[in-house]
């Protein structure tokens, strides 16, 4: 957070390297906050590994469905320049003013001309193993990376193209209808001026060939977890049918082997934990069982089940108890293949010491994450240091800063991590960039200008209909000329036209000309889906002076020609119906003005811990005025009690420095001893009443960040509170610091994990306790090497690089004893040789029998619990989850946002997490807040609810049913209550309109009469 | 009466999920009966009972709301 402000002028552009979810998130955050972005991707399309995944944990969302909108947004943002097939050659200059050299490899297909019809791939005779499908199926040498690729442009893989090999073929060139194939393209070099760089190259999945005893590559039914994702995917090599590679039969039994390439110092594998494999293996097992019609048996072989994230433990419990996934604690040494059946035999020792042998039809290797040699080369060219495992070196205090000033990092490149944490870091990296470059905000970004809008409301509708062939996509099934002729005779239609590609650049000109020439005031395009193409055509008609909302798309491709390929006549009839419905609706559409709400550019941060302070500092460094509210009389929160970060850095000095910066920052007003009493308003215009040291005060602000922290449980267990030798969290350290003699005298110390966590009443993992206890144990061993230290645990969850601490602790002689949830340690105060001791009785997992340990002190790792968040949740109309933590807008892709605009979350109030994750999340919240604050107003989608004040009876059903707090009752003198829309918060879902018993609410652009016109037009019998 | 009854169905699909699903069916080239007519809404919650009635009155044999 201690970013130096560059003293000379800086460049308001950023290069983001890597087009996976992290890179795209960084790019969008920056572009929305006033910075121009070059998004550099080395393959032919953005999307990264997330595009390959089938479902995502813990919500089982379809990965592609949630990713795709972000990719489309990134692909068409005016201030994001996509640079595919590009790699960074060099980076010169310094923070604020870098010169980057980028090499662009040839695509051999013109981006401008390619219409993505797929003819090149269809005609290409050369089959290649598809790396996107993890080599389970073929693609052609002329290919598109995946069907939803952004940019949706084909490429020629020169390494495999027949023409490049022996000079003959050129089938793609011959058949391409758009003349887009360009075999003479050469590599090009680009020089870019940027102020900062964000590295988001992601990771490489571990190659399990090095484990010769697993037979990967030799046994056809031993596959990687990435291959299993592709098998499950509907767009994968087997079209979503769960079959095994050898004979395409449905497996009856599948095993997952965990920690392949991770937590292993042999075989060219890695010592660190890859952090994501436990969860994805459970997810794959659960989804596999859903796919299989008859009872599929799934077994996961693991060492420690590391389900430490938000809602992960619940997911694990459900998989175990409801779905029936088997969990077997055993590391498998080798796989034996039955050559007759290609079944696989696993031998293992289970927890009771029993040797078993089981036959599986398929074995999935849960491969870890690693950094590829290409990424290491890139890091060297850019000049950032890597750690011993090859990940970008960062500090826990500056989790997204690399060793080179002005170069930031996010995602798995700085350590194994899952999607939400990568997205969080992506936003954090954009926040760090924005703080560095704030003086140049808006200097390189463009805002588009338009001609004045025609007033068409009083005119009779004159509809233009454009019917698209989409190459052969529509035209080969639907009789386009007949649809066009049919449209000509529909009511209000003044112009019809058919186009080979209605979306191509030249057709946009055709549409604009037709609007002017034929005085069209409404436009229908019959083509593909509005989800991807509506904004494009809306933009076109706006450029011709028509309001954006005088437009309708008839989806005659995705929902017609593609799904009725064998019934051309019926498909044509359907296309006519869809056009008729669109024309009927468009004739009733009204121009809608984009809504702009005034914005107060100040921000409010609630909570003065490290998360709150990090968020406040970043926004203040970006130039925004921030109120930082803290209930207690001092800043610092939980971190005041922490001695060392997981990387061994001194926390007290860091917190002290941070408090000083916050208290002296010109843009931050710190309000200590201050409580929030009430909140009103909405994004752009919040009003918060606080009680500051007894004095009431009103704060006006545009956004709010909630960072109210959490507490640790004071348990009613293990003699806590009854025996002063029983402590929790940092109390033991404090005891020894106060009186070093106590440590001197002590012979043995124990830690008990999961006290109050992972229990039926609190079914979540507190995430940080394993690492905290291991660190404390190591510290005690350093201070007193002959001290006996025991850690009693259920699963050791030292995820990611923390695994190294666990390994060190074992090397130092810390004794780890695992206990089961239903066989908890028993504690008794005893006397031993006249000295007071604590006697722990616990069943040792190796011996299988109870042992007794006498210790001088027992430290409890108790659950982290939220407290008093209900009130704050009510103030801001944001939800809490079942455990009482704040619930973000989307667990995967919007980890710091709420569904309520302008409110963000960071730190422990969201879920237990270590310091560096709190800091990253706080910076992420700051980035998201800045994307709102950076504009002079809040622009909101005008498809909102509309209340007829005369029909409204003030019953409040709408207010109760609105999920966004976007409609509320207000008092009207003499008439009681009436509902009013808060446009800035309204998402246009229309639930209020359906709920209104008086039909007093209508939805802009989806008005009752507009929907009914479409219904009637669709139902009219021909 | 024709030999096979092909019901004409009106479908209200939520923009964010079911409509996206119908698009995905297209991308995946899943083939299904051609007698369905789709109206996109921003949320299936927008669909008012009167829209269902209107559909049936207009000659649809069935209405389905998906979201």
Interface residues (C-beta under 8 A of the other chain):
Chain A: X65 X147 X148 X234 X235 X239 X529 X530 X531 X555 X557 X558 X559 X560 X562 X563 X564 X565 X566 X567 X570 X571 X573 X574 X577 X578 X581 X943 X961 X987 X988 X989 X990 X991 X993 X994 X999 X1003 X1006 X1008 X1011 X1012 X1014 X1015 X1016 X1018 X1019 X1020 X1021
Chain B: X8 X10 X15 X19 X20 X22 X23 X24 X25 X26 X27 X28 X29 X30 X31 X32 X34 X35 X37 X38 X39 X40 X41 X42 X43 X45 X46 X47 X48 X50 X51 X54 X55 X57 X58 X59 X60
